[in-house]
Amino acid sequence: MFLMGALLAAGLVTAVVGIVVVPILLSHPPLPVPRIYALVALILASSAVAVYCYGWFSVTAGGPFPELCTSRNDAGADLAAIKQQYWPLRNVCVYSDGSTMEYVSMSVTVCVCLLAGAALVSAGTSVYLRSRRTAVFRGCP
């Protein structure tokens, strides 16, 4: 639990610091474009970590996502167990009659995947532009 809290704090701090650094870097041209893409990748990746940690804490704490399991289902069976899974983030309520009710946070899952994917694209662009730039400086076509 402490590790996830530390990851959440680190992700939030890194994202905020990165967002503050971008305008500072842009105000001092000329700035190498690969560094901007690398910084954007860092901001997106740390945001993905922060969103995932928020979802993890929500699953662990039982809310606001997913909804809390009710003590009885519609058929009147008592709650027997709650099973948690951390990727994708979900809770499953298991009732004494064998029925289940599953709560999955698609918003957290989609947000994490989009942020992580954008971070990978930005990092790849940074690497490509950097290798292209160094190849030009070496005299390669």
Disulfide bonds with the S-S distance in Angstrom:
Cys69-Cys93 1.66
